[in-house]
């Protein structure tokens, strides 16, 4: 990961929750048309879903 990407991610972490959602949505819109990404494997999809649900559980536990 290069410095520009690291800076972008660090800046992202300093955003409010609503700004993070807005930024993530915009990034998804901009990357959906990339044709050179290989399809995700079932294992990659499962791991991503697991991470997402664990994060959601942690968020709900704090509220």
PAKOL-165727 format. One record per residue (C-alpha): residue number from 1; residue in one letter; x, y, z. Coordinates in steps of 0.25 Angstrom, whole numbers, plus 2048, in hexadecimal, padded with zeros to 3 digits. Last residue first. Layout:
BEGIN
{pt NUM; "A"; {X; Y; Z}}
...
END
This chain:
BEGIN
{pt 63; "X"; {79B; 805; 857}}
{pt 62; "X"; {7A9; 7FF; 859}}
{pt 61; "X"; {7A4; 7F1; 857}}
{pt 60; "X"; {79D; 7F5; 84A}}
{pt 59; "X"; {7AB; 7FA; 844}}
{pt 58; "X"; {7B2; 7ED; 849}}
{pt 57; "X"; {7A7; 7E5; 842}}
{pt 56; "X"; {7A8; 7ED; 835}}
{pt 55; "X"; {7B7; 7EB; 835}}
{pt 54; "X"; {7B5; 7DC; 837}}
{pt 53; "X"; {7AB; 7DC; 82C}}
{pt 52; "X"; {7B5; 7E3; 822}}
{pt 51; "X"; {7C1; 7DB; 825}}
{pt 50; "X"; {7B8; 7CE; 823}}
{pt 49; "X"; {7B3; 7D3; 816}}
{pt 48; "X"; {7C1; 7D6; 811}}
{pt 47; "X"; {7C6; 7C8; 815}}
{pt 46; "X"; {7BA; 7C2; 80E}}
{pt 45; "X"; {7BC; 7CA; 802}}
{pt 44; "X"; {7CB; 7C7; 802}}
{pt 43; "X"; {7C8; 7B8; 804}}
{pt 42; "X"; {7BE; 7B7; 7F9}}
{pt 41; "X"; {7C8; 7BD; 7EF}}
{pt 40; "X"; {7C7; 7CC; 7EB}}
{pt 39; "X"; {7C7; 7CE; 7DC}}
{pt 38; "X"; {7D3; 7D4; 7D6}}
{pt 37; "X"; {7D4; 7E3; 7D4}}
{pt 36; "X"; {7D8; 7E8; 7C7}}
{pt 35; "X"; {7CA; 7ED; 7C2}}
{pt 34; "X"; {7CA; 7F9; 7CC}}
{pt 33; "X"; {7BC; 7FE; 7CA}}
{pt 32; "X"; {7B7; 7FD; 7D9}}
{pt 31; "X"; {7C3; 805; 7DD}}
{pt 30; "X"; {7BE; 813; 7DD}}
{pt 29; "X"; {7B0; 810; 7E3}}
{pt 28; "X"; {7B7; 808; 7EE}}
{pt 27; "X"; {7C0; 813; 7F1}}
{pt 26; "X"; {7B4; 81D; 7F2}}
{pt 25; "X"; {7AC; 813; 7FB}}
{pt 24; "X"; {7B9; 812; 804}}
{pt 23; "X"; {7BA; 821; 805}}
{pt 22; "X"; {7AB; 823; 809}}
{pt 21; "X"; {7AC; 818; 813}}
{pt 20; "X"; {7B9; 81E; 819}}
{pt 19; "X"; {7B3; 82C; 819}}
{pt 18; "X"; {7A7; 826; 821}}
{pt 17; "X"; {7B0; 81F; 82B}}
{pt 16; "X"; {7B8; 82C; 82D}}
{pt 15; "X"; {7C5; 82D; 826}}
{pt 14; "X"; {7D3; 82B; 82C}}
{pt 13; "X"; {7D4; 81D; 828}}
{pt 12; "X"; {7D3; 821; 819}}
{pt 11; "X"; {7DF; 82A; 81B}}
{pt 10; "X"; {7E7; 81F; 81F}}
{pt 9; "X"; {7E2; 816; 813}}
{pt 8; "X"; {7E6; 822; 80A}}
{pt 7; "X"; {7F3; 824; 810}}
{pt 6; "X"; {7F6; 815; 80F}}
{pt 5; "X"; {7F2; 815; 800}}
{pt 4; "X"; {7FB; 821; 7FD}}
{pt 3; "X"; {806; 81A; 804}}
{pt 2; "X"; {806; 80D; 7FC}}
{pt 1; "X"; {800; 800; 800}}
END
